[in-house]
Amino acid sequence: MSVKYIIFIFYDRDYEVMWSPMGLGADDRAGVWIILELLKRGYRPSIVFTLGEEVGGIGANKLVTDYPDISKILPNTKFLVELDRQGEDDAVYYHCDNPQFEQWIQSYGFVKDWGTFTDISIIAPVWKTAAVNLSVGYYNEHSQIEHLMLKSTRLTLLKVEKMLEDTAKGMLPANYTYIPEKPKKIIKKHFPSDICPLCHVKLSETNRVSVSDWFVDMKYICEDCYKEYFIN
């Protein structure tokens, strides 16, 4: 006999918030909904769906390995937008440092924030195209208290729609290229090598994650801090 699972999703009409005690999965569903809604409205941007972001960007790595030159598959690509950031109005550029691109994105009401890793941090430098990850309204992702603020989701939809309209009208100032940020040496923290420098818990072989590729003086952090600060 097959077992049937019932998933309860709750929606508060007054606050326009959605949640589920079983986990909502708004990361990545909110971003996918925005993309599908743009398609329903008649827009036809080039779209890439990837898998395995939370386990090292497996899909993004496969993409740039198979298609390292974007000009051969998506000629005249002007910029990249990822819809996978928590919150309401964040714009995160990771290691892309293109001030003109940032100014253009933020002219639509986004505020610059910081992150360390997501799919575009793999794709943008290989494709040499400026990229941004935008908020889609979810909070407390990957947990039972994850919730989605639908007003924020719809607001991002409208902002991205306006970007597409302006681009189609030739109002985009330029085709934005990827400019790598200059390495920043982090002041060395005098913690033992078996202590997480961010939260100070004791590290072990099972709970430590290497971040030496990103930082000069920080080799390992704990798995909880990696999930908190290094994803999205």
N, C-alpha and C positions, 0 to 999 in steps of 0.2 A: 504494500500500500504506500502510495507516495505521500510525503509530508508537505502540507501546505503552510506557508508562512504568511502572516498578516503583518504588514508594515503600517504603522500609524504615523501619519503626518498631520501636525496641528498648524492652524493658521488663525492668527488674531487679526480680524478685519480692522479694528480701530488703530492698531499700531503697525499694521501691515508687516508682521513678522511671522516667519514660518520656522518650525522646528520639529524634531522627532526624537523620542527617547532611544531609538535604535540607530541614531546617526542619520543626519540629513543628506550628507554627500553633496552639499552646495559647492564645495570645492572638489570637482570642477564643473558641476552641473550648471551653476549660474552663468559661467562664461559660455558654455555650450548653448544655453538658452538664448543669450544675447546674439550669438552668431546665427542661430537658426531664425531668430526674429528679424535680423537684418536681411537674410535671404528672402523671407516672406514679404518683406517690404520692397523687394526688387533689386537690392544691391548685390553686386557680384564681385566682392573682393576675392583675392586668392586666399585659400584657407588651408591650414595645416593642422591636423589632429595628431597628437603623439601619445605614447604610452610610457609608463615607467618613470615619470619625473621624480617621484619620491624615493626611488631606489637608484639615483645617480643619473637620471636623464637618459635612460636606455633608448627610448624612441628618438629623442633629439640627436643623440650621437649617431644612431643608425642613419638618420636623415642626412646629416652633413657628410657622413662617410660615403653614402651612395650618390649624393648630389652636392658636391663641394662648391660648385659654381652656380649661383642663383641665376645668373644672366642666361644660362642655357635652358632653364625650366620656367622661370618667371621673369622675363625681361622687363626692364624699366620699373622694377620694384622700388617704391619711394621710401618706405619705412615698414617696420614690423610692429604689430600690436599684439600683446598677449593679454588675455582676459582671465586672470587667475590670481589676483591679489585680494587679500582680505581688506575689509574696511570700506570707506565711502568714497574718498577722493585721492587716494595715493597714486603717485606715478613713480615707478621704480625703474631705474636704468641699469642697475648692476655695474658692470665695468665699462659701460659705454659713456664717454664723456664728450658729448656734442652739445655745447651750450645753445646753439640755434635750434636744434631739435627739441631740447628741453623747454625753451621759451615757447615754441609753437604748441607743444602738448599742453603746457600749463596755461596757455591762453584760453583753453576750453574749460578751465575751472579745476584742474587737478593740482595737487601740491606735491612737490618732490619729497620722496621718502627713500629709505635705503633698504636693500636686501642683499643677499650674498649669492643665492643660487636659485635658478629656475631654468626652464627650457631655453629661453632666449639668451641666457648667459652662455649657452653652448652654441646656439645657432648664429647669433648676430656677428660675433667676430669672424666666423668662417665665411659667412655670406657678405661680410663687409657692409652691413646695412644697420643703421641706427634702429634701436628697438626699445620698447617700453612695456612694462607690465602694469595694468590698470586695475583699480579696485572694482569688485563686482558685488559687494554688499554682504559677504559672509563673515562670520566671527567664530572663534574657537573651533577651527577646523579640526577634523580627525578626532572628534570627541563626541560624547553623548549630549553635550550642551552646545553643540554647534547650532547656529541659527542664521537665518537669512533675512536681511532687511530689504524688502522688495522695492521700497522707494529708492534706495541706493542703487539697486540693480537696474531699475528703469532709468535712473538718471545717467548712469554710465552708458546705457543703450543710446540715449538721446545724444550724448556727447560724441560717441563714436560715429553715430549716424551723421552728425554735423561735420565731423572730420572727413568722412567719405564724400559728402556733398561738396565741401570746399575743395577737396582734391580733384573731384570730377570737373569742377568749374575752373580749374587751373589756378586756384588761389594758394596752393602749396608753394612756399618760398623756394624749395629746392628738393632734389632727391637726397635724402639725408644719409650720409655714410657713417659707418662705425668708426669712432675715434676712441682707442683704448685709453683708459685713465692711467695716469702715472702711478707706479707702485708707491704705496705709502708705508713707510716703516712704522710698525707699531711699537710703542714704548714697552720695553720688556718688563713683564711682571715677575717678581721674584717669588714664584710658587714652585714647590717641588714638582718634579715631572709626573708624579702620580696623582696630582690634584688638578681638577678642572679650573682654569684661570677665570672662568666666568661666574660659576656658582660655588666653587670651592669644595665640591664633593669629591670623594676619593675615586680615582679612575681604576678600572680593571680591564682585562683583555676583552670582556664581553660588553662593556658599556662605553668604551671610548671610540671616538671618531677622529680620523686624521684631517686636519685643516691646514697642513703645511704648504699645500699648493696655493693657498690664498694669502697666508700671513708669513711675515719674515720670522717673527719671534714667538709664534704660537704653534705648537706641534699637534697637540691633542686637546679635545674638549669632550665633555660627556655627551651621551646620546640624547638626553633631554634638551640640553642647550642647542645641540645641532638641529633638532626638530623645531625648537622655538625661534632660533635666529637665522638659520641657514636655508630654510625651505620657504619659498615664496617671498 
